[in-house]
Amino acid sequence: MVRRCLWLAFSFVLLLAIPFVPSAVAQTRSVVDDAGRTVEIPEQIERVMAAGPPAAVLLYALAPDRMVGWVTAPNERARQFIAEPYRDLPEHGRLTGRGGTANIEAVLAMQPDVIIDVGTVDDTYASLADRVQEQTGIPYLLIAGRFADTAQTIRKAGEVLGEGETAERLAGYAEASLARLETAIAAVPQDERPRVYYGRGPDGLETGLAGSINMEVLDAVGAVNVAASAGAGGLANVSVEQVLSWNPDVILTLDPAFHRSVGANPLWAGIAAVETGRIYRAPTLPFGWFDTPPGVNRLMSAAWLAGILYPDHVDMDLRAETRDFYRLFYHVEVDDAQLDALLAGAQGGS
């Protein structure tokens, strides 16, 4: 008994002699984000906060179990296209973009291991990331989100989160989808590529200018953005007179009110798209197919637009494509009734 006690005492002294290294320090790794910032992140990441909507969509597709919440909670219509375990995650607001609603207190309350932003990467976003990281002590990573680089975006996030296998499945889908698109577009003569106007809002008078991240899908499908002639930039308000002068062959929108009314609105009469009925409404559930937000959700828009813009060159089963995408990226099985509701207006008509 005395010998055992002496051994236990000796072991305890040895333990005291070993320097204590906090696990948060010992188990970290360095990551260089797409702004060129070197960020120390935990080796094991369990809780992730999205800085803005594109990041939220990517996190939901790639690692939903690690999301601390939604930037904006899904509404009742969107909830049916989101897997049940994640519908009721809390809303924490956004750190980036127009109408930022999250503050430092909100960030700390979520207790994330890391914050991720996906989309445009420039000095402004890097400065915001540095400031939030300094104020909270939470690592903040920027990942570029150009549409053409969707597969790379997915893989980068997968590397950060240790979700390589899932990321490879999603990235593989993105690569195959964009490769099919590129092949199809290459066969379309330049004179068959339509001039397109994208009208946002209930009056359809907000659109994206040349170089806007909101118009990247349109560029990818080889169509002409008529608003590009108004200059470069992001989103901008235009007049009916400008749209009339552009005379687009096709009108795209997200807004159901504008989609229902534009064909009968005398102010829009005479526009080629109105006369031929080539007015289409992009699906918006659970996330917009075209640009709301401009994230990985846009992959569905590329397939959809190629089919409606080039029906003589693209043979695609949109319903089957939608089912496959929603199963892989949104973790849900979509039934026929849901498809009917989702695709209403996407193939013409109201």
Summary of the structure (lengths in Angstrom):
residues: 350
radius of gyration: 24.2
end to end distance: 87.8
largest distance: 102.0
contacts: 1110
relative contact order: 0.11
helix: 50%
strand: 14%
